[in-house]
Amino acid sequence: MRTLIQSGTLVNEGKTFDGAIVIEDGRIAQILQGNTTPEASYDEVIDASGCFVLPGIIDDHVHFREPGLTEKADIESESRAAAAGGVTTYFDMPNTVPQTTTLEALEDKFALAAAKSHVNYSFFFGATNDNTDLFPQLDVHRIPGIKLFMGSSTGNMLVDRREALEKIFASAPLPLMAHCEDTGIINRNMAEAKQKYGDDPKVIHHPEIRSEEACYESTRLAVELATKHHARLHVAHLTTARELELLQSSIFNLQSITAEATTSHLYFCDRDYTSLGTRIKCNPAIKTEHDRDALREAIKDGRIAVIGTDHAPHLMSQKEGGCAKAASGMPMIQFSLVTMLELVDQGVLSLERLVELMCHNPARLFEVRNRGFLREGYQADIVLVRPNTGWTVTKDVILSKCGWSPMEGHMYLWRVERTLCNGHTVYQQGRVDTDYIGQPVAFR
């Protein structure tokens, strides 16, 4: 199978140039600069005129809810949403039912994805207070890392014993991706909020309960333990300007301590609770405009290495209530790329930097084999995006199983035109090829 993508503007490894891509049997065979294309026969010719051609997005942080929570989402539905959003690879989190904290549960997830996932996939293994004995049995070539919940979140996977944390940081053979919030501080803040505001405080108080202090103290401890044990730490969904101070003095490269920001924390701030309410309730909480703007600076200067989504669907009925009752998490994978492209238009970051943060750096950080770049010999995971094409998010375009999005009613000026996964067009003009199954990701 030979495919030619021609007449597009390629964005890759800090450069933007007119060019063409030749794909053979799912891999990039040639990358050509300029308007010349090789004279050869092709099974398919894709006209990318007016489009930017990017590597497929690698989302390092999703919750696809399967197994056990499939009323909210499942691998099939959310991988469809991923394809429509230009995401060709995802790494799923372990707080499902059962939790992915045993080798058997991990294998079960791989089997589900091999039958149902429309894009490429892998899964984090979950750390608990007492499962470090399984770490040596993990196949480092099949999974990106180990997820550590240092603060309570969706699911009951809190690791809060100092002895257990020391052992995890000392023995992890893979990057540790840590959810950092101090549960003791959160519980104290919740008790105080309930005294002031009643049993279910309004969602505007969510960032007061899951506060800057709760995030900072937990991230400080994670950085301390990673430094002590020379562990590879990746801090998930950083939310505060104060936490960034912990990273400024770190050896900030892709071999030591890194951090992720999510599309939601880069786009929203606490003023948006007034209009969107619990639709943007997530853990850690969306915080102040100052915090959001600090994160935006950090994606430009390199303190933030990766942009993910923390895609976490719930049924709308589960989002009813306030700080105590409404579920935390939102679906964002279908709209993450176009949201970040909107920030490109606003001057928050360059298109080249977007590709670095959403494609190249996730591949570098987790040592993904042959993905994340437009390079000859690499898998042809590619997304075509078109600027200056206005469209509005309506219910009928939302592919996540939960059926809603915090972006509903929002007008975008960028559109995902086509997504190729391993050289196969899995999404085009509003349709996902649901017969296509992606590949397991290889690492290291």
C-alpha positions as CSV (number, residue, x, y, z in Angstrom):
1,M,0.0,0.0,0.0
2,R,1.5,3.3,-1.1
3,T,0.0,6.6,-0.1
4,L,1.1,10.2,-1.0
5,I,0.3,13.2,1.0
6,Q,1.0,16.2,-1.1
7,S,0.8,20.0,-1.1
8,G,0.6,20.4,2.6
9,T,2.7,22.5,5.1
10,L,4.6,20.1,7.4
11,V,5.4,21.0,11.0
12,N,8.1,18.8,12.6
13,E,11.1,19.2,14.9
14,G,11.0,22.9,15.0
15,K,10.5,23.5,11.3
16,T,7.6,24.4,9.1
17,F,7.9,23.8,5.4
18,D,6.0,22.9,2.3
19,G,6.4,19.3,1.5
20,A,5.0,15.8,0.8
21,I,5.1,12.5,2.6
22,V,5.2,9.0,1.0
23,I,3.8,6.2,3.1
24,E,4.5,2.5,2.4
25,D,2.9,-0.3,4.4
26,G,2.0,1.9,7.3
27,R,5.4,3.7,7.7
28,I,6.8,7.0,6.4
29,A,9.0,6.0,3.4
30,Q,10.0,9.5,2.3
31,I,9.7,13.1,3.4
32,L,10.1,15.6,0.6
33,Q,10.6,19.4,0.9
34,G,9.2,21.7,-1.6
35,N,6.5,21.2,-4.2
36,T,8.1,18.3,-6.1
37,T,6.7,14.8,-5.7
38,P,8.3,11.6,-6.9
39,E,6.9,10.1,-10.0
40,A,5.5,6.8,-9.0
41,S,2.2,5.0,-8.7
42,Y,0.1,5.3,-5.6
43,D,-2.8,3.5,-4.2
44,E,-4.0,6.8,-2.6
45,V,-3.1,10.5,-3.1
46,I,-4.2,12.8,-0.3
47,D,-4.4,16.5,-1.3
48,A,-3.3,18.5,1.8
49,S,-3.6,21.9,0.1
50,G,-4.3,24.6,2.8
51,C,-3.6,22.1,5.6
52,F,-0.9,21.8,8.2
53,V,0.5,18.3,8.4
54,L,1.5,17.3,12.0
55,P,2.6,14.1,13.7
56,G,-0.3,12.3,15.3
57,I,-1.0,13.6,18.9
58,I,0.2,11.4,21.7
59,D,-2.0,11.9,24.8
60,D,-0.1,10.6,27.8
61,H,-3.0,10.8,30.2
62,V,-6.6,9.5,29.6
63,H,-9.2,7.6,31.5
64,F,-11.2,5.5,29.1
65,R,-13.1,3.9,32.0
66,E,-12.9,0.3,30.8
67,P,-13.3,-2.2,32.4
68,G,-15.9,-1.6,35.1
69,L,-17.1,1.9,34.5
70,T,-18.4,1.6,31.0
71,E,-21.6,3.5,31.6
72,K,-19.4,6.6,31.3
73,A,-17.1,5.6,28.5
74,D,-15.3,2.6,26.9
75,I,-12.2,2.0,24.8
76,E,-14.2,1.9,21.6
77,S,-16.1,5.1,22.1
78,E,-13.2,7.2,23.4
79,S,-10.8,5.9,20.8
80,R,-13.3,7.1,18.2
81,A,-13.3,10.5,19.9
82,A,-9.5,10.4,19.9
83,A,-9.3,9.7,16.2
84,A,-11.7,12.6,15.5
85,G,-9.4,14.9,17.6
86,G,-6.2,14.0,15.8
87,V,-5.0,11.8,18.7
88,T,-3.3,8.6,17.3
89,T,-1.9,7.3,20.5
90,Y,-3.1,7.3,24.1
91,F,-1.9,6.0,27.5
92,D,-4.7,4.9,29.8
93,M,-4.8,5.2,33.5
94,P,-5.2,2.4,36.0
95,N,-8.1,3.5,38.2
96,T,-10.7,1.3,36.6
97,V,-12.7,-1.6,38.0
98,P,-10.7,-3.7,38.7
99,Q,-7.8,-1.4,39.1
100,T,-4.8,-2.1,36.9
101,T,-2.6,-3.0,39.8
102,T,-2.0,-6.7,38.9
103,L,-0.4,-8.3,35.9
104,E,-3.6,-10.1,35.1
105,A,-5.6,-6.8,35.0
106,L,-3.0,-5.2,32.8
107,E,-3.2,-8.1,30.3
108,D,-7.0,-7.9,30.3
109,K,-6.8,-4.2,29.3
110,F,-4.4,-5.0,26.4
111,A,-6.8,-7.7,25.2
112,L,-9.7,-5.3,25.3
113,A,-7.8,-2.7,23.3
114,A,-6.6,-5.2,20.7
115,A,-10.3,-5.9,19.9
116,K,-11.8,-2.4,20.3
117,S,-9.3,0.5,20.0
118,H,-9.4,2.5,16.8
119,V,-6.0,4.2,17.5
120,N,-2.7,3.1,19.1
121,Y,-2.7,2.3,22.9
122,S,-0.9,1.4,26.0
123,F,-1.6,1.4,29.7
124,F,-0.1,2.6,32.9
125,F,0.4,0.1,35.7
126,G,-0.9,1.4,39.1
127,A,1.2,1.6,42.2
128,T,-0.4,0.7,45.6
129,N,0.8,0.6,49.1
130,D,1.8,-3.0,48.7
131,N,2.5,-4.1,45.1
132,T,6.1,-3.1,44.5
133,D,7.0,-6.8,44.3
134,L,5.3,-6.8,40.9
135,F,7.5,-4.0,39.5
136,P,10.4,-6.4,38.3
137,Q,7.8,-8.4,36.3
138,L,6.6,-5.5,34.3
139,D,7.5,-5.5,30.6
140,V,9.3,-2.1,30.1
141,H,8.8,-2.5,26.3
142,R,5.0,-2.6,26.5
143,I,4.0,0.1,29.0
144,P,4.9,3.8,29.4
145,G,5.2,3.9,33.2
146,I,3.7,3.5,36.7
147,K,0.9,5.8,37.9
148,L,1.1,6.9,41.5
149,F,-1.8,8.6,43.2
150,M,-0.3,10.7,46.0
151,G,-3.7,12.3,46.5
152,S,-7.1,10.8,46.4
153,S,-8.9,11.0,43.1
154,T,-11.3,9.0,41.0
155,G,-11.0,5.4,42.4
156,N,-9.4,4.3,45.6
157,M,-5.7,4.1,44.8
158,L,-4.3,6.6,47.3
159,V,-0.7,5.8,48.3
160,D,-0.2,7.7,51.5
161,R,2.2,5.7,53.7
162,R,5.7,7.2,53.7
163,E,7.3,3.8,53.8
164,A,5.4,2.7,50.7
165,L,6.2,5.9,48.9
166,E,9.9,5.5,49.6
167,K,9.8,1.9,48.3
168,I,8.0,2.9,45.1
169,F,10.4,5.7,44.3
170,A,13.4,3.5,45.1
171,S,12.3,0.5,43.0
172,A,10.3,1.9,40.0
173,P,11.9,0.6,36.8
174,L,9.9,3.0,34.7
175,P,8.8,6.7,34.8
176,L,6.5,7.4,37.8
177,M,3.6,9.6,36.8
178,A,2.3,11.2,40.0
179,H,-1.0,12.7,40.8
180,C,0.1,15.2,43.5
181,E,-2.5,16.5,46.0
182,D,-2.2,16.2,49.8
183,T,-5.3,14.4,51.0
184,G,-4.9,15.6,54.6
185,I,-5.0,19.2,53.5
186,I,-8.0,18.5,51.2
187,N,-10.0,16.8,53.9
188,R,-9.3,19.7,56.3
189,N,-10.4,22.2,53.7
190,M,-13.5,20.3,52.9
191,A,-14.5,20.1,56.5
192,E,-14.1,23.9,56.8
193,A,-16.0,24.5,53.6
194,K,-18.9,22.4,54.8
195,Q,-19.0,24.3,58.1
196,K,-19.2,27.6,56.1
197,Y,-21.3,26.7,53.1
198,G,-23.3,23.5,54.0
199,D,-22.9,19.8,53.1
200,D,-22.3,20.4,49.4
201,P,-20.4,23.7,48.8
202,K,-20.9,25.3,45.4
203,V,-18.4,24.4,42.8
204,I,-16.8,27.8,42.9
205,H,-15.2,26.7,46.1
206,H,-13.5,23.6,44.5
207,P,-10.1,25.4,44.0
208,E,-10.3,26.5,47.7
209,I,-10.7,22.9,48.8
210,R,-8.3,21.3,46.4
211,S,-6.1,24.2,47.1
212,E,-2.7,25.5,46.0
213,E,-1.3,24.3,49.3
214,A,-2.6,20.8,48.8
215,C,-0.9,20.6,45.3
216,Y,2.3,22.3,46.4
217,E,3.0,20.1,49.4
218,S,2.4,16.9,47.5
219,T,4.5,17.9,44.5
220,R,7.2,19.1,46.9
221,L,7.3,15.6,48.5
222,A,7.3,13.9,45.1
223,V,10.3,16.0,43.9
224,E,12.1,15.3,47.2
225,L,11.6,11.6,46.9
226,A,12.5,11.5,43.2
227,T,15.7,13.5,43.9
228,K,16.6,11.2,46.9
229,H,16.1,8.0,44.9
230,H,17.2,9.2,41.5
231,A,13.7,8.2,40.2
232,R,12.3,9.4,36.9
233,L,9.3,11.6,37.9
234,H,6.6,13.0,35.7
235,V,4.2,15.2,37.6
236,A,0.7,14.9,36.1
237,H,-1.6,17.9,35.5
238,L,0.4,20.7,37.2
239,T,-2.0,23.5,38.2
240,T,-0.3,26.2,40.2
241,A,2.4,28.9,39.7
242,R,3.8,27.9,43.1
243,E,4.5,24.3,42.0
244,L,6.4,25.6,39.0
245,E,8.9,27.1,41.5
246,L,9.8,23.5,42.5
247,L,10.8,22.7,38.9
248,Q,12.8,25.8,38.1
249,S,15.7,24.5,40.2
250,S,15.4,20.9,39.0
251,I,17.6,19.6,36.2
252,F,14.8,20.1,33.8
253,N,15.2,17.7,30.9
254,L,13.5,14.6,29.7
255,Q,15.7,12.3,31.9
256,S,14.9,13.6,35.4
257,I,11.9,15.5,36.6
258,T,9.2,16.6,34.2
259,A,5.7,17.9,34.3
260,E,2.5,17.8,32.3
261,A,-0.2,20.5,31.9
262,T,-3.6,19.7,30.6
263,T,-5.5,21.4,27.9
264,S,-8.2,22.2,30.5
265,H,-5.9,23.9,33.0
266,L,-4.3,25.9,30.1
267,Y,-7.6,27.0,28.7
268,F,-9.9,27.6,31.7
269,C,-9.6,29.5,35.0
270,D,-11.7,29.9,38.1
271,R,-13.8,32.7,36.4
272,D,-15.3,30.0,34.2
273,Y,-17.0,28.2,37.0
274,T,-19.7,30.8,36.8
275,S,-20.8,29.8,33.3
276,L,-19.7,26.2,33.1
277,G,-20.2,25.0,36.7
278,T,-19.3,21.4,37.4
279,R,-18.6,20.7,33.7
280,I,-15.1,22.0,34.5
281,K,-14.8,20.4,37.9
282,C,-11.7,18.2,37.9
283,N,-8.9,17.1,40.2
284,P,-6.7,19.0,40.7
285,A,-9.0,21.9,40.4
286,I,-8.9,24.6,37.8
287,K,-7.4,27.5,39.7
288,T,-6.8,31.2,39.2
289,E,-6.2,33.2,36.1
290,H,-2.7,33.9,37.5
291,D,-2.1,30.2,37.8
292,R,-3.3,29.6,34.3
293,D,-1.1,32.3,32.8
294,A,1.9,30.9,34.7
295,L,1.2,27.5,33.1
296,R,1.0,29.2,29.7
297,E,4.4,30.8,30.3
298,A,5.8,27.4,31.4
299,I,4.8,25.7,28.2
300,K,6.7,28.3,26.3
301,D,9.9,28.3,28.4
302,G,10.2,24.5,28.8
303,R,9.3,24.0,32.5
304,I,6.2,22.1,31.3
305,A,7.3,19.3,29.0
306,V,4.0,17.7,27.9
307,I,0.4,18.7,27.2
308,G,-2.1,15.9,27.9
309,T,-5.9,15.9,28.5
310,D,-6.6,13.9,31.7
311,H,-9.7,12.9,29.6
312,A,-12.1,11.7,32.2
313,P,-15.8,11.2,31.2
314,H,-18.7,11.0,33.6
315,L,-22.4,10.9,32.8
316,M,-24.0,14.4,33.1
317,S,-26.2,13.0,35.9
318,Q,-23.0,12.3,37.8
319,K,-21.9,15.9,37.5
320,E,-24.9,17.2,39.4
321,G,-24.2,18.9,42.7
322,G,-21.3,20.9,44.1
323,C,-17.9,20.2,45.6
324,A,-18.9,17.2,47.6
325,K,-21.4,15.5,45.3
326,A,-20.5,16.2,41.7
327,A,-17.9,13.9,40.0
328,S,-14.6,15.4,39.0
329,G,-13.4,15.0,35.5
330,M,-14.3,16.1,31.9
331,P,-14.1,14.7,28.4
332,M,-11.5,16.6,26.3
333,I,-9.7,14.3,23.9
334,Q,-11.8,15.1,20.9
335,F,-11.2,18.9,21.3
336,S,-7.7,19.1,22.8
337,L,-5.8,19.7,19.6
338,V,-8.1,22.3,18.2
339,T,-8.2,24.0,21.6
340,M,-4.4,24.3,21.7
341,L,-4.5,25.6,18.1
342,E,-6.8,28.3,19.3
343,L,-4.1,29.2,21.8
344,V,-1.6,29.3,18.9
345,D,-3.9,31.9,17.2
346,Q,-3.9,33.9,20.5
347,G,-0.1,33.9,20.6
348,V,0.2,31.8,23.7
349,L,2.6,29.4,21.9
350,S,3.8,28.7,18.4
351,L,2.6,25.8,16.2
352,E,6.1,24.3,16.4
353,R,6.0,24.4,20.2
354,L,2.6,22.8,20.2
355,V,4.0,19.9,18.1
356,E,6.9,19.6,20.6
357,L,4.6,19.4,23.6
358,M,1.9,17.1,22.2
359,C,3.9,14.8,19.8
360,H,7.7,14.9,20.2
361,N,8.1,15.2,24.0
362,P,5.6,12.5,25.0
363,A,7.5,10.2,22.6
364,R,10.9,11.3,24.0
365,L,9.8,11.2,27.7
366,F,8.3,7.7,27.6
367,E,10.8,6.4,24.9
368,V,8.1,5.5,22.4
369,R,9.5,3.6,19.5
370,N,9.1,5.1,16.0
371,R,6.2,7.4,16.8
372,G,5.7,11.1,17.6
373,F,7.7,12.5,14.7
374,L,7.5,12.9,10.9
375,R,10.6,10.8,10.2
376,E,11.4,8.3,7.5
377,G,11.0,4.8,8.9
378,Y,8.5,5.9,11.6
379,Q,4.9,4.8,11.8
380,A,2.7,7.0,9.7
381,D,0.7,8.5,12.5
382,I,-0.3,11.9,11.0
383,V,-3.0,14.5,11.4
384,L,-4.1,17.1,8.9
385,V,-5.5,20.3,10.4
386,R,-7.1,23.2,8.5
387,P,-7.1,26.8,9.7
388,N,-9.7,29.5,9.1
389,T,-12.6,27.0,9.0
390,G,-15.3,28.0,11.5
391,W,-17.4,25.4,13.1
392,T,-19.3,25.0,16.4
393,V,-19.3,22.1,18.9
394,T,-22.8,20.7,19.0
395,K,-24.1,17.5,20.6
396,D,-24.2,15.6,17.3
397,V,-20.4,15.9,16.8
398,I,-19.5,14.8,20.3
399,L,-18.2,11.2,20.1
400,S,-17.4,10.5,23.8
401,K,-19.9,8.1,25.2
402,C,-21.0,10.5,28.0
403,G,-22.5,12.7,25.3
404,W,-21.4,16.1,26.5
405,S,-18.4,18.4,26.5
406,P,-17.4,21.6,28.3
407,M,-16.7,23.0,24.8
408,E,-20.3,22.5,23.7
409,G,-21.4,25.7,21.9
410,H,-17.9,26.9,21.4
411,M,-16.8,28.0,17.9
412,Y,-13.4,26.9,16.6
413,L,-11.5,28.2,13.7
414,W,-9.3,25.1,13.2
415,R,-10.6,21.7,12.1
416,V,-9.1,18.3,12.1
417,E,-9.5,17.2,8.5
418,R,-8.0,13.8,8.5
419,T,-6.2,11.4,11.0
420,L,-4.0,8.6,9.8
421,C,-3.0,5.9,12.2
422,N,-0.2,3.6,10.9
423,G,-0.8,5.0,7.4
424,H,-4.6,4.2,7.5
425,T,-7.2,7.0,7.4
426,V,-9.1,6.4,10.6
427,Y,-10.9,9.7,10.5
428,Q,-12.0,11.9,7.7
429,Q,-14.8,14.5,7.2
430,G,-16.6,13.7,10.4
431,R,-16.4,9.9,10.1
432,V,-14.4,7.3,11.9
433,D,-13.4,4.0,10.3
434,T,-14.7,1.8,13.1
435,D,-13.4,-1.3,11.3
436,Y,-9.8,-0.2,11.9
437,I,-7.9,-1.3,15.0
438,G,-4.8,0.5,16.2
439,Q,-1.6,-1.1,17.4
440,P,0.0,-1.6,20.8
441,V,2.8,0.9,21.4
442,A,6.3,-0.3,21.8
443,F,8.8,1.4,24.2
444,R,12.5,1.6,24.7
